[in-house]
């Protein structure tokens, strides 16, 4: 399960960013973008997140995952196709010769902090 290693690296990255940007507030939510074609299993990320963040600045925070579809550009008709949905074949011309445009990303998109109660 490489998801635990990925989560540990994510927590380290967020803590480093929080320190560099002088974020003293409690972190509420981490938003990541995850490509549909990665080998990372979103279910495991959300399942293990509370354990990995325990005792860190992210303890008690939430993890939101936004999926990025696997898109490809057909070399024959120049149309964009959804790779998984169309099983790697262009729905317009039927070709299976395409260039990947998206779907393998893992991006830290946003760090949300808890609003101070006055």
Short mmCIF file of the C-alpha atoms (twelve columns), coordinates in Angstrom:
data_MODEL
# 
_entry.id   MODEL 
# 
loop_
_atom_site.group_PDB 
_atom_site.id 
_atom_site.type_symbol 
_atom_site.label_atom_id 
_atom_site.label_alt_id 
_atom_site.label_comp_id 
_atom_site.label_asym_id 
_atom_site.label_seq_id 
_atom_site.Cartn_x 
_atom_site.Cartn_y 
_atom_site.Cartn_z 
_atom_site.pdbx_PDB_model_num 
ATOM 1   C CA . UNK A 1   0.000   0.000  0.000   1 
ATOM 2   C CA . UNK A 2   1.971   2.958  -1.280  1 
ATOM 3   C CA . UNK A 3   -0.912  5.251  -0.284  1 
ATOM 4   C CA . UNK A 4   0.489   5.502  3.260   1 
ATOM 5   C CA . UNK A 5   3.856   6.680  1.928   1 
ATOM 6   C CA . UNK A 6   2.087   9.198  -0.302  1 
ATOM 7   C CA . UNK A 7   0.052   10.478 2.646   1 
ATOM 8   C CA . UNK A 8   3.155   10.855 4.823   1 
ATOM 9   C CA . UNK A 9   4.813   12.884 2.050   1 
ATOM 10  C CA . UNK A 10  1.641   14.972 1.647   1 
ATOM 11  C CA . UNK A 11  1.470   15.728 5.380   1 
ATOM 12  C CA . UNK A 12  5.160   16.719 5.396   1 
ATOM 13  C CA . UNK A 13  4.616   18.978 2.389   1 
ATOM 14  C CA . UNK A 14  1.560   20.671 3.930   1 
ATOM 15  C CA . UNK A 15  3.314   21.208 7.264   1 
ATOM 16  C CA . UNK A 16  6.306   22.704 5.439   1 
ATOM 17  C CA . UNK A 17  4.031   25.036 3.424   1 
ATOM 18  C CA . UNK A 18  2.128   26.055 6.562   1 
ATOM 19  C CA . UNK A 19  5.380   26.932 8.314   1 
ATOM 20  C CA . UNK A 20  6.792   28.796 5.298   1 
ATOM 21  C CA . UNK A 21  3.584   30.833 4.998   1 
ATOM 22  C CA . UNK A 22  3.261   31.473 8.754   1 
ATOM 23  C CA . UNK A 23  -0.053  29.633 9.029   1 
ATOM 24  C CA . UNK A 24  -0.689  29.327 12.743  1 
ATOM 25  C CA . UNK A 25  -4.357  28.394 12.499  1 
ATOM 26  C CA . UNK A 26  -5.540  24.815 12.650  1 
ATOM 27  C CA . UNK A 27  -5.710  23.253 9.210   1 
ATOM 28  C CA . UNK A 28  -9.285  22.257 8.377   1 
ATOM 29  C CA . UNK A 29  -9.133  20.640 4.939   1 
ATOM 30  C CA . UNK A 30  -6.578  19.504 2.398   1 
ATOM 31  C CA . UNK A 31  -7.758  19.342 -1.215  1 
ATOM 32  C CA . UNK A 32  -5.851  17.168 -3.664  1 
ATOM 33  C CA . UNK A 33  -6.459  16.438 -7.306  1 
ATOM 34  C CA . UNK A 34  -5.974  12.821 -8.310  1 
ATOM 35  C CA . UNK A 35  -5.794  11.587 -11.881 1 
ATOM 36  C CA . UNK A 36  -8.089  8.739  -12.840 1 
ATOM 37  C CA . UNK A 37  -5.193  6.764  -14.337 1 
ATOM 38  C CA . UNK A 38  -2.868  6.797  -11.332 1 
ATOM 39  C CA . UNK A 39  -2.246  3.660  -9.338  1 
ATOM 40  C CA . UNK A 40  -3.336  5.523  -6.193  1 
ATOM 41  C CA . UNK A 41  -6.582  4.231  -4.684  1 
ATOM 42  C CA . UNK A 42  -8.704  7.150  -3.366  1 
ATOM 43  C CA . UNK A 43  -10.505 4.894  -0.865  1 
ATOM 44  C CA . UNK A 44  -7.205  4.056  0.828   1 
ATOM 45  C CA . UNK A 45  -6.145  7.705  0.956   1 
ATOM 46  C CA . UNK A 46  -9.309  8.676  2.826   1 
ATOM 47  C CA . UNK A 47  -9.212  5.560  5.001   1 
ATOM 48  C CA . UNK A 48  -5.614  6.036  6.193   1 
ATOM 49  C CA . UNK A 49  -5.590  9.841  6.335   1 
ATOM 50  C CA . UNK A 50  -6.739  10.148 9.994   1 
ATOM 51  C CA . UNK A 51  -4.022  7.754  11.166  1 
ATOM 52  C CA . UNK A 52  -1.240  9.457  9.220   1 
ATOM 53  C CA . UNK A 53  -2.231  12.943 10.408  1 
ATOM 54  C CA . UNK A 54  -2.555  11.974 14.075  1 
ATOM 55  C CA . UNK A 55  -0.196  14.087 16.186  1 
ATOM 56  C CA . UNK A 56  0.505   16.544 13.355  1 
ATOM 57  C CA . UNK A 57  -0.755  20.032 12.512  1 
ATOM 58  C CA . UNK A 58  -3.288  18.276 10.264  1 
ATOM 59  C CA . UNK A 59  -4.788  16.172 13.052  1 
ATOM 60  C CA . UNK A 60  -8.580  16.330 12.802  1 
ATOM 61  C CA . UNK A 61  -8.508  17.814 9.305   1 
ATOM 62  C CA . UNK A 62  -10.379 16.445 6.307   1 
ATOM 63  C CA . UNK A 63  -9.021  15.210 3.004   1 
ATOM 64  C CA . UNK A 64  -10.986 16.105 -0.132  1 
ATOM 65  C CA . UNK A 65  -10.143 14.357 -3.373  1 
ATOM 66  C CA . UNK A 66  -11.073 15.811 -6.749  1 
ATOM 67  C CA . UNK A 67  -10.773 13.340 -9.628  1 
ATOM 68  C CA . UNK A 68  -9.166  14.372 -12.913 1 
ATOM 69  C CA . UNK A 69  -10.388 12.286 -15.845 1 
ATOM 70  C CA . UNK A 70  -7.986  10.394 -18.063 1 
ATOM 71  C CA . UNK A 71  -8.089  12.289 -21.351 1 
ATOM 72  C CA . UNK A 72  -6.206  11.631 -24.545 1 
ATOM 73  C CA . UNK A 73  -5.843  13.434 -27.859 1 
ATOM 74  C CA . UNK A 74  -6.489  11.252 -30.898 1 
ATOM 75  C CA . UNK A 75  -3.635  11.477 -33.396 1 
ATOM 76  C CA . UNK A 76  -5.990  10.673 -36.309 1 
ATOM 77  C CA . UNK A 77  -8.905  13.089 -35.847 1 
ATOM 78  C CA . UNK A 78  -7.532  15.496 -33.181 1 
ATOM 79  C CA . UNK A 79  -10.498 14.925 -30.855 1 
ATOM 80  C CA . UNK A 80  -10.187 14.552 -27.095 1 
ATOM 81  C CA . UNK A 81  -11.337 11.202 -25.725 1 
ATOM 82  C CA . UNK A 82  -12.006 9.867  -22.245 1 
ATOM 83  C CA . UNK A 83  -9.546  6.995  -22.127 1 
ATOM 84  C CA . UNK A 84  -11.268 4.790  -19.538 1 
ATOM 85  C CA . UNK A 85  -14.838 5.380  -20.696 1 
ATOM 86  C CA . UNK A 86  -13.949 4.637  -24.307 1 
ATOM 87  C CA . UNK A 87  -11.564 1.785  -23.485 1 
ATOM 88  C CA . UNK A 88  -8.645  3.534  -25.198 1 
ATOM 89  C CA . UNK A 89  -10.389 3.901  -28.574 1 
ATOM 90  C CA . UNK A 90  -11.435 7.204  -30.081 1 
ATOM 91  C CA . UNK A 91  -15.263 7.355  -30.115 1 
ATOM 92  C CA . UNK A 92  -15.138 9.476  -33.293 1 
ATOM 93  C CA . UNK A 93  -12.797 7.542  -35.601 1 
ATOM 94  C CA . UNK A 94  -12.119 4.326  -33.657 1 
ATOM 95  C CA . UNK A 95  -8.336  4.805  -33.601 1 
ATOM 96  C CA . UNK A 96  -6.305  3.690  -30.612 1 
ATOM 97  C CA . UNK A 97  -3.385  6.020  -31.347 1 
ATOM 98  C CA . UNK A 98  -3.623  8.879  -28.862 1 
ATOM 99  C CA . UNK A 99  -1.489  11.076 -26.646 1 
ATOM 100 C CA . UNK A 100 -2.294  11.319 -22.944 1 
ATOM 101 C CA . UNK A 101 -3.390  14.791 -21.849 1 
ATOM 102 C CA . UNK A 102 -4.452  14.169 -18.254 1 
ATOM 103 C CA . UNK A 103 -5.135  11.464 -15.739 1 
ATOM 104 C CA . UNK A 104 -1.833  10.789 -13.971 1 
ATOM 105 C CA . UNK A 105 -1.752  13.839 -11.699 1 
ATOM 106 C CA . UNK A 106 -1.425  14.050 -7.940  1 
ATOM 107 C CA . UNK A 107 -1.656  17.733 -7.030  1 
ATOM 108 C CA . UNK A 108 -1.936  19.505 -3.714  1 
ATOM 109 C CA . UNK A 109 -4.567  22.041 -4.739  1 
ATOM 110 C CA . UNK A 110 -5.577  23.780 -1.551  1 
ATOM 111 C CA . UNK A 111 -4.906  24.073 2.176   1 
ATOM 112 C CA . UNK A 112 -7.900  25.433 4.078   1 
ATOM 113 C CA . UNK A 113 -7.542  26.729 7.626   1 
ATOM 114 C CA . UNK A 114 -10.233 26.929 10.285  1 
ATOM 115 C CA . UNK A 115 -11.748 30.346 10.686  1 
ATOM 116 C CA . UNK A 116 -10.975 32.000 13.990  1 
ATOM 117 C CA . UNK A 117 -13.959 32.235 16.323  1 
ATOM 118 C CA . UNK A 118 -14.284 35.728 17.756  1 
# 
